[in-house]
Amino acid sequence: MKRFITFLPVIVLIVLSYWSVSPLLEPGFFSIHDDEQVGRLYELDQSIKSGHFPVRISQNLGFGYGYPLFNFYPPFVYYVAEVFVLFGIGYIASVELMIGLGFLLAAYFMYIFSKEYLGKYGGLVAAVVYTYVPYHAVDVYVRGALPEFWSFVFVPAIFWAYKKLADTKKPLYLILSGIFFTCLILTHNLVAMMSGIFIAMYLLFLLWETTEKKRFMQQVALSGLIGLTLSASFWIPSFFERNTTMIKLLTMESADYNQHYVYLRQLWNSAWGYGGSLPGPEDGLTFQIGKVHIIGSILAGIAGLWLYLKKNTSWKILFLFIAMFSLATFMMTFHSDFVWDNLQFFAYIQFPWRFLLFTAFASSFLVGALVLVIKSERIKAIVAAVLMIGTVFFYKDYFTPKEYFKNVTDTDYINLDVIKWKTSIMAFEYVPNGVATKETNFGTKIDITKEQVATSSYTVIKGDIRLKEESIKPHYKKYFVSGSGGIVRINQFSYPGWNVFIDMNEVTYSDNNRLKLLQFNVPSGNHSIEVKYTDTPARMLGNVLSATSIIGILLYIILILLRKNKTSHHGKNKKRKNK
């Protein structure tokens, strides 16, 4: 019975989360803006099975010319879905399971964090309100922005780990805070950057509260070091190699942040829709924070004043979250343009309304805090139940896609013709700098037609040359060649790290062609050709730092266990002597 009572809050969260995940139970899949998710998972899966790890290159994305998607785009959610694939589950189902897990983990971490300050009833309210915030539905069922959706998991997870670290100073929470920080970077590096100011505000609050300030600062610094080094294999090459691609497209034209500020009235009420973000107040999708969330936050402010007058120290955390809520709201409006204009790296965030994630986090906590002013446990339980059930039924209809595709199967998404054209044309910002482009009514596009998509791994440009494919992998290609010599083009985009070898001797190649493909001379006779994707200094440094961090964490855990074991034996020996 005690065990049931212990797990009762989790059971409540699972039950009340049903309406957020119910569309995932429908057959097939559903319409989303970023309809590349299943195809991307397939490409990551194929790369892993070919022996390419950490995965950087997708063989078929980028119009079939090899695309370093996972060198620049955070890969975490695809690795989560890949776990299901490795257990024999289909690609669509694996994506849906990943989404469902994301909803449940976000609710769980919001609960255990909020419970630290608000008790179990406040924690449950905060978790349910967090689950059903409108932007949560927008990320999944409108935009299909699954990496950003999974950021809902790690923001409260980081706050919880730091809270536990401040309270206990235990190494476990030092390691967990670093791991959660790593996961956030690998999930959505832009959200990780945005969250920095909010995490810093919270850490200053914890520093103010703790008595062991120096030790806490040292542990926070170490957890930050763990987070940065553990994720280094991704963020170091992503940062230092970004200018080899057309990533600047992410800050231009329709992706310019100046076109996507939110009007204050939209935060209170904006029509639900499945369209896009447009200049002005008439967007095709909603940017509402949520009426329950706004009203609850205002009431929490009043409750904070009441607690302050009653000399209840809980007012401090409420005022901190009100400050976070206010800052996140401010950053979405054009009133913050001086911040965006002066912090140039903010341009990569693209959409100021991404800060809705942080209004969701802060306001959900504040709604949960309303139970703090209630003394009776029975009344707390009733109020909590009303808030949770009311929130679910007020917002559950938002968690519905525009359209179900009930008859689609994996093949409809992982067919190579689909991946090489339909999926590739949706996102191409990581193609090499210098690839031929054209201006269209929808902005800059790659100057390529469906007929020019790669259908073979190579093309003979000149001469009497015959190639036999021996091994074709995303990161490695091997051919046997014969003939009188000439020029061969490997249908692979040129990126730093690609090297060409003829008879095990490295040769120079040219990418001076409209699609920046690898092209080189082949002498007459019989030869072997190898094309290898190797680590650049940035990738090598990132890999070494990540590997070192993993080894360091494991050694640290072993050291802690040995110390604990030694202390335990010492205690037992002391008891025996006393006897």
VOGU-3710 file (C-alpha; in Angstrom, 3 decimals, decimal comma):
1> mkrfitflpv> 0,000/0,000/0,000  2,834/2,376/0,885  4,479/1,671/-2,473  1,199/2,456/-4,265  0,898/5,763/-2,396  4,512/6,578/-3,328  3,812/6,042/-7,021  0,335/7,579/-6,964  1,499/11,026/-8,210  3,227/9,379/-11,182
11> ivlivlsyws> 0,092/7,358/-11,932  -1,972/10,559/-11,797  0,421/12,248/-14,236  0,276/9,309/-16,649  -3,518/9,231/-16,567  -3,919/12,985/-17,002  -1,335/13,031/-19,797  -3,541/10,751/-21,896  -5,124/13,539/-23,936  -1,721/14,988/-24,824
21> vspllepgff> -0,578/11,707/-26,375  -3,864/10,257/-27,632  -3,237/11,324/-31,287  -0,163/9,072/-31,219  -2,442/6,079/-30,749  -4,073/6,630/-34,143  -2,830/4,464/-37,040  -0,327/6,001/-39,456  1,065/9,460/-38,784  -0,126/13,074/-38,928
31> sihddeqvgr> 0,651/16,350/-40,671  3,351/18,650/-39,237  5,439/21,491/-40,614  8,802/19,754/-40,101  7,801/16,570/-41,850  11,389/15,308/-42,010  11,424/13,518/-38,664  10,840/9,926/-39,804  13,262/10,309/-42,708  15,929/11,757/-40,438
41> lyeldqsiks> 15,530/8,875/-38,014  15,935/6,406/-40,880  19,118/8,144/-42,019  20,577/8,129/-38,504  19,701/4,445/-38,179  21,383/3,586/-41,475  24,503/5,539/-40,504  24,770/3,746/-37,157  24,330/0,349/-38,806  27,095/1,226/-41,280
51> ghfpvrisqn> 29,506/1,820/-38,381  29,434/5,619/-38,512  29,460/6,977/-34,943  29,051/9,601/-33,689  26,744/10,102/-36,643  27,524/13,213/-38,667  26,705/12,358/-42,287  23,363/11,373/-43,777  23,897/9,559/-47,061  20,601/10,384/-48,780
61> lgfgygyplf> 19,539/13,755/-47,409  20,928/16,751/-49,264  19,382/15,516/-52,543  21,335/12,262/-52,306  24,699/14,045/-52,178  25,524/13,294/-48,536  24,506/15,840/-45,924  26,265/16,507/-42,576  22,943/17,059/-40,807  23,972/15,588/-37,473
71> nfyppfvyyv> 27,242/17,520/-37,442  25,206/20,716/-37,074  21,669/19,766/-36,045  21,250/18,456/-32,466  20,766/14,676/-32,736  19,511/13,669/-29,276  15,835/13,007/-30,065  16,804/10,788/-32,993  19,070/8,726/-30,761  16,144/8,321/-28,336
81> aevfvlfgig> 13,912/7,103/-31,177  16,752/4,895/-32,456  16,623/2,904/-29,215  13,113/1,791/-30,187  14,238/1,040/-33,752  17,000/-1,215/-32,451  14,337/-3,201/-30,621  12,661/-3,895/-33,943  9,982/-1,195/-33,809  9,136/0,658/-37,039
91> yiasvelmig> 10,319/4,185/-37,788  6,937/5,936/-37,499  6,105/4,077/-34,294  9,556/4,894/-32,884  9,040/8,602/-33,533  5,636/8,407/-31,838  7,076/6,551/-28,853  9,789/9,197/-28,587  7,095/11,908/-28,542  5,049/10,090/-25,912
101> lgfllaayfm> 8,116/9,586/-23,746  8,897/13,289/-24,086  5,473/14,275/-22,752  5,750/11,913/-19,781  9,317/12,877/-18,851  8,534/16,598/-19,091  5,600/16,108/-16,700  7,705/13,973/-14,354  10,642/16,365/-14,094  8,304/19,329/-13,687
111> yifskeylgk> 6,628/17,448/-10,861  9,757/16,487/-8,932  11,211/19,971/-9,310  8,065/21,859/-8,312  7,421/19,458/-5,417  10,643/20,664/-3,813  9,009/24,055/-3,221  5,274/23,507/-3,571  4,690/20,068/-2,090  3,113/17,122/-3,865
121> ygglvaavvy> -0,163/18,881/-4,690  1,542/21,982/-6,059  3,973/19,787/-7,957  1,160/17,831/-9,584  -0,656/21,008/-10,600  2,536/22,499/-12,065  3,270/19,302/-14,019  -0,218/19,015/-15,518  -0,395/22,725/-16,371  3,072/22,409/-17,952
131> tyvpyhavdv> 1,965/19,418/-20,024  -1,068/21,236/-21,410  0,490/24,620/-22,106  -0,579/25,594/-25,673  2,992/25,911/-26,941  3,602/22,272/-26,021  0,859/21,309/-28,477  2,187/23,731/-31,102  5,664/22,192/-30,964  4,365/18,670/-31,577
141> yvrgalpefw> 1,107/18,789/-33,487  1,628/21,950/-35,554  5,332/22,589/-36,056  6,641/19,080/-35,475  9,655/20,718/-33,805  10,581/17,610/-31,849  14,021/18,718/-30,584  12,481/21,894/-29,155  9,622/19,819/-27,742  12,127/17,629/-25,870
151> sfvfvpaifw> 13,660/20,777/-24,356  10,532/20,784/-22,186  12,071/17,720/-20,514  15,504/19,043/-19,650  14,750/22,584/-18,462  12,942/21,399/-15,293  15,380/18,464/-15,010  18,314/20,895/-14,768  16,508/23,056/-12,202  15,669/19,982/-10,119
161> aykkladtkk> 19,251/18,673/-10,191  20,647/22,050/-9,105  18,069/22,315/-6,330  19,076/18,890/-5,010  22,752/19,779/-5,376  22,266/22,969/-3,347  20,386/21,083/-0,628  22,537/17,965/-0,355  25,897/18,745/-2,012  25,887/15,084/-3,113
171> plylilsgif> 28,092/14,146/-6,095  25,117/12,328/-7,660  23,350/15,623/-8,333  26,560/17,252/-9,547  26,848/14,530/-12,187  23,123/14,602/-13,020  23,086/18,379/-13,492  26,021/18,069/-15,898  24,362/15,202/-17,786  21,041/17,067/-18,074
181> ftclilthnl> 22,911/20,134/-19,343  24,591/17,887/-21,918  21,219/16,488/-22,964  19,793/19,985/-23,426  22,717/20,996/-25,670  22,354/17,801/-27,709  18,581/18,282/-27,867  18,424/21,930/-28,901  21,590/23,998/-28,686  19,682/27,240/-29,243
191> vammsgifia> 17,330/26,550/-26,329  20,403/25,673/-24,255  21,818/29,104/-25,097  18,502/30,824/-24,343  18,139/28,986/-21,045  21,488/30,305/-19,816  20,055/33,509/-18,337  17,218/31,653/-16,564  19,546/28,996/-15,154  21,922/31,758/-14,016
201> myllfllwet> 19,056/33,550/-12,236  18,140/30,350/-10,445  21,730/29,543/-9,496  22,150/33,017/-7,994  18,988/32,394/-5,988  20,339/29,052/-4,748  23,687/30,656/-3,935  21,867/33,274/-1,884  19,962/30,551/-0,029  22,774/28,075/0,652
211> tekkrfmqqv> 25,152/28,368/3,585  28,060/26,586/1,846  28,464/29,129/-0,916  32,042/28,323/-1,944  31,423/24,587/-2,195  28,218/25,123/-4,154  29,979/27,457/-6,616  32,709/24,881/-7,154  30,183/22,123/-7,771  28,187/24,277/-10,205
221> alsgligltl> 31,374/25,115/-12,111  32,246/21,419/-12,302  28,749/20,485/-13,487  28,986/23,138/-16,193  32,353/21,724/-17,234  30,816/18,237/-17,422  27,982/19,552/-19,584  30,271/21,352/-22,011  32,873/18,600/-22,344  30,378/15,728/-22,514
231> sasfwipsff> 28,592/17,450/-25,415  31,798/18,726/-27,027  31,761/16,136/-29,823  28,684/17,948/-31,120  28,967/21,632/-30,280  32,656/22,199/-31,077  32,508/21,083/-34,744  29,010/22,522/-35,063  30,305/25,939/-34,019  33,694/26,011/-35,723
241> ernttmikll> 32,588/24,432/-39,012  29,309/26,296/-39,416  30,744/28,777/-41,915  31,526/25,964/-44,373  27,757/25,683/-44,898  24,907/27,984/-45,876  23,786/28,250/-42,271  23,351/32,009/-42,606  20,102/31,259/-44,403  18,774/30,568/-40,899
251> tmesadynqh> 19,084/34,276/-40,089  17,877/35,784/-43,351  14,721/36,403/-45,341  11,673/34,761/-43,723  13,846/33,524/-40,829  14,896/37,054/-39,795  13,949/37,568/-36,138  12,739/41,097/-36,906  9,729/39,580/-38,671  8,663/37,392/-35,773
261> yvylrqlwns> 8,168/39,542/-32,694  4,930/38,797/-30,875  2,309/41,413/-30,065  1,259/41,466/-26,421  -2,358/40,771/-27,275  -1,283/37,576/-29,051  0,156/36,259/-25,795  -3,292/36,521/-24,222  -5,408/35,477/-27,168  -4,455/34,398/-30,677
271> awgyggslpg> -6,404/32,058/-32,873  -5,401/28,419/-33,046  -4,092/27,495/-36,457  -1,788/25,205/-38,404  -0,089/27,862/-40,528  3,236/29,632/-40,124  4,755/32,615/-38,369  4,270/35,840/-40,335  5,182/39,516/-39,886  2,517/41,378/-37,932
281> pedgltfqig> -0,200/40,111/-35,564  -2,070/37,849/-38,011  0,015/34,685/-37,762  -1,093/31,272/-38,885  -0,374/29,628/-35,526  -1,081/30,639/-31,958  1,409/32,320/-29,615  -0,854/32,396/-26,587  0,809/31,707/-23,266  -2,462/30,317/-21,964
291> kvhiigsila> -5,182/32,130/-20,042  -4,930/29,674/-17,144  -1,195/30,310/-17,034  -1,430/34,097/-17,160  -4,245/34,376/-14,619  -2,519/31,847/-12,386  0,753/33,799/-12,578  -1,004/37,030/-11,595  -2,690/35,298/-8,661  0,660/33,785/-7,684
301> giaglwlylk> 2,097/37,313/-7,567  -0,666/38,318/-5,165  -0,039/35,148/-3,163  3,651/36,031/-3,042  2,856/39,428/-1,520  0,583/37,754/1,026  3,317/35,265/1,933  5,822/38,107/2,250  3,543/39,954/4,671  3,094/36,716/6,626
311> kntswkilfl> 6,901/36,360/6,717  6,697/33,051/4,864  9,969/32,671/2,942  8,222/30,981/-0,006  7,652/34,451/-1,459  11,260/34,469/-2,662  10,918/31,621/-5,151  7,600/33,027/-6,392  9,127/36,413/-7,112  12,047/34,719/-8,881
321> fiamfslatf> 9,668/32,859/-11,200  7,631/36,002/-11,790  10,884/37,691/-12,852  11,635/34,770/-15,206  8,129/34,905/-16,639  8,412/38,666/-17,176  11,830/38,407/-18,832  10,701/35,641/-21,197  7,607/37,667/-22,129  9,696/40,790/-22,723
331> mmtfhsdfvw> 12,111/38,899/-24,992  9,258/37,940/-27,324  8,129/41,509/-28,025  9,648/44,203/-30,220  10,441/46,159/-27,020  13,461/43,842/-26,666  14,833/44,610/-30,135  17,880/46,381/-28,676  18,868/43,088/-27,027  18,428/41,101/-30,237
341> dnlqffayiq> 20,269/43,726/-32,286  23,282/43,800/-29,966  23,598/40,061/-29,321  24,359/38,944/-32,850  24,319/35,216/-32,066  20,660/35,616/-31,071  19,893/35,867/-34,786  20,193/32,062/-34,996  17,248/31,736/-32,602  15,172/33,089/-35,526
351> fpwrfllfta> 11,877/33,336/-33,682  11,554/35,443/-30,518  8,455/33,432/-29,680  10,700/30,462/-28,855  10,791/32,089/-25,405  7,277/30,659/-24,964  9,069/27,596/-23,600  10,237/29,667/-20,632  6,908/31,396/-20,034  5,446/27,868/-20,031
361> fassflvgal> 7,947/26,692/-17,429  7,646/29,748/-15,184  3,874/30,156/-15,392  3,218/26,447/-14,756  5,291/26,634/-11,594  3,406/29,759/-10,524  0,004/28,131/-11,074  1,146/25,226/-8,916  2,248/27,710/-6,260  -1,354/28,793/-5,657
371> vlvikserik> -1,775/25,885/-3,235  0,855/27,406/-0,924  -1,675/29,773/0,603  -3,974/26,885/1,578  -3,317/25,295/4,976  -5,787/22,428/4,929  -4,407/19,368/3,137  -7,914/18,324/2,193  -8,715/21,666/0,590  -5,311/21,642/-1,129
381> aivaavlmig> -6,159/18,295/-2,689  -9,544/19,563/-3,875  -8,127/22,781/-5,338  -5,300/20,837/-6,997  -7,800/18,397/-8,541  -9,949/21,254/-9,858  -6,939/23,035/-11,356  -5,600/19,880/-12,999  -8,867/18,586/-14,405  -9,926/22,072/-15,475
391> tvffykdyft> -6,628/22,625/-17,294  -6,851/19,282/-19,088  -10,342/19,871/-20,394  -9,661/23,515/-21,216  -6,659/22,718/-23,436  -6,958/19,056/-24,499  -8,502/19,908/-27,875  -5,343/21,801/-28,845  -3,474/18,494/-28,793  -4,830/17,442/-32,156
401> pkeyfknvtd> -3,054/17,466/-35,512  -4,570/19,160/-38,524  -4,837/15,893/-40,419  -4,247/12,182/-39,829  -2,561/10,104/-42,530  -4,010/6,787/-41,428  -2,837/4,759/-44,376  0,826/5,774/-44,464  3,569/3,317/-43,586  7,307/3,624/-43,009
411> tdyinldvik> 7,893/3,209/-46,734  6,087/6,474/-47,462  8,747/8,316/-45,460  11,919/6,277/-45,956  11,624/5,644/-49,685  14,878/7,015/-51,105  13,078/9,015/-53,775  11,143/10,752/-50,989  14,202/11,375/-48,817  16,365/12,609/-51,695
421> wktsimafey> 13,775/15,106/-52,950  10,703/15,808/-50,838  12,481/15,588/-47,490  15,710/17,191/-48,693  14,007/20,251/-50,133  12,417/21,079/-46,755  15,747/21,917/-45,106  19,050/22,465/-46,895  20,893/25,098/-44,834  23,840/22,757/-44,245
431> vpngvatket> 24,780/22,282/-47,904  28,303/23,567/-48,677  28,920/27,243/-49,147  29,117/28,003/-52,843  26,435/25,582/-54,044  24,382/27,069/-56,864  21,266/28,846/-55,585  18,311/30,674/-57,055  15,904/33,314/-55,792  12,249/32,333/-55,608
441> nfgtkiditk> 9,069/33,792/-54,146  9,805/31,682/-51,073  13,379/32,908/-50,640  16,753/31,434/-51,562  16,632/27,830/-52,742  19,192/25,353/-54,058  19,309/25,518/-57,842  18,473/21,879/-58,441  15,640/19,986/-60,087  14,231/16,597/-59,227
451> eqvatssytv> 15,946/15,170/-62,283  19,339/16,277/-60,903  19,015/14,343/-57,650  21,817/11,808/-57,224  20,863/8,358/-58,491  24,375/6,905/-58,420  27,304/7,345/-56,044  29,584/8,450/-58,876  29,640/10,000/-62,341  32,303/9,610/-65,024
461> ikgdirlkee> 32,919/13,143/-66,275  35,541/12,374/-68,895  37,366/9,369/-70,320  36,914/5,646/-70,715  36,567/4,630/-67,057  34,666/1,758/-65,519  33,904/1,780/-61,782  32,670/-1,056/-59,621  31,166/-0,159/-56,239  32,805/-2,245/-53,524
471> sikphykkyf> 31,458/-0,464/-50,432  29,051/2,500/-50,191  28,495/3,946/-46,737  27,671/7,455/-45,547  31,239/8,005/-44,337  33,207/5,662/-46,608  33,083/4,644/-50,266  35,319/2,189/-52,082  35,532/1,460/-55,820  37,575/-0,646/-58,185
481> vsgsggivri> 38,334/1,255/-61,384  39,756/0,290/-64,738  40,174/1,977/-68,104  42,306/4,504/-69,916  41,922/7,247/-67,303  39,922/10,417/-67,049  37,898/12,444/-64,534  35,540/10,973/-61,944  33,060/12,812/-59,764  31,910/11,255/-56,510
491> nqfsypgwnv> 28,362/12,419/-55,880  29,140/13,691/-52,435  29,048/17,288/-51,214  32,495/18,608/-50,360  32,992/19,260/-46,657  36,108/19,506/-44,483  37,261/15,995/-43,645  36,578/14,271/-46,972  39,727/12,700/-48,399  40,273/10,749/-51,615
501> fidmnevtys> 42,814/7,922/-51,972  43,877/6,096/-55,120  45,790/2,883/-54,381  46,068/4,082/-50,754  47,773/7,319/-51,792  45,909/10,539/-51,028  45,127/12,669/-54,075  43,801/16,173/-54,374  40,265/16,777/-55,542  38,387/19,768/-56,831
511> dnnrlkllqf> 34,905/20,913/-55,825  34,813/23,672/-58,400  31,430/22,698/-59,810  27,900/24,010/-59,310  27,015/21,545/-56,545  30,444/21,455/-54,842  30,939/17,729/-55,455  34,207/15,790/-55,138  35,955/15,561/-58,518  39,430/14,193/-59,338
521> nvpsgnhsie> 41,643/12,700/-62,045  42,053/8,928/-62,342  45,132/7,522/-64,144  44,843/4,701/-66,682  44,966/1,118/-65,517  43,414/-0,792/-62,638  43,117/1,003/-59,311  41,248/1,106/-56,044  39,602/4,356/-54,975  38,655/5,130/-51,378
531> vkytdtparm> 36,714/8,188/-50,277  36,824/8,694/-46,513  35,081/11,122/-44,175  37,694/11,766/-41,501  37,813/13,869/-38,366  38,835/17,487/-38,683  40,778/19,073/-35,788  37,479/20,432/-34,410  35,799/17,017/-34,522  38,854/15,333/-33,078
541> lgnvlsatsi> 39,022/17,821/-30,207  35,313/17,434/-29,521  35,523/13,631/-29,561  38,540/13,614/-27,232  36,872/15,977/-24,770  33,663/13,935/-24,754  35,531/10,651/-24,309  37,680/12,160/-21,552  34,563/13,468/-19,824  32,898/10,032/-19,939
551> igillyiili> 36,026/8,376/-18,507  36,320/11,101/-15,863  32,692/10,641/-14,764  33,112/6,865/-14,540  36,334/7,206/-12,502  34,637/9,756/-10,252  31,728/7,369/-9,624  34,132/4,500/-8,896  36,070/6,717/-6,456  32,856/7,684/-4,655
561> llrknktshh> 31,767/4,046/-4,382  35,182/3,005/-3,052  35,091/5,771/-0,449  31,564/4,807/0,568  32,606/1,151/0,817  35,664/2,074/2,893  33,577/4,235/5,212  31,027/1,433/5,603  33,722/-1,141/6,506  35,324/1,323/8,915
571> gknkkrknk> 31,978/1,810/10,655  31,385/-1,928/10,970  34,895/-2,505/12,394  34,337/0,276/14,910  31,103/-1,346/16,090  32,866/-4,707/16,512  35,597/-3,102/18,629  33,016/-1,414/20,825  31,373/-4,786/21,417
//
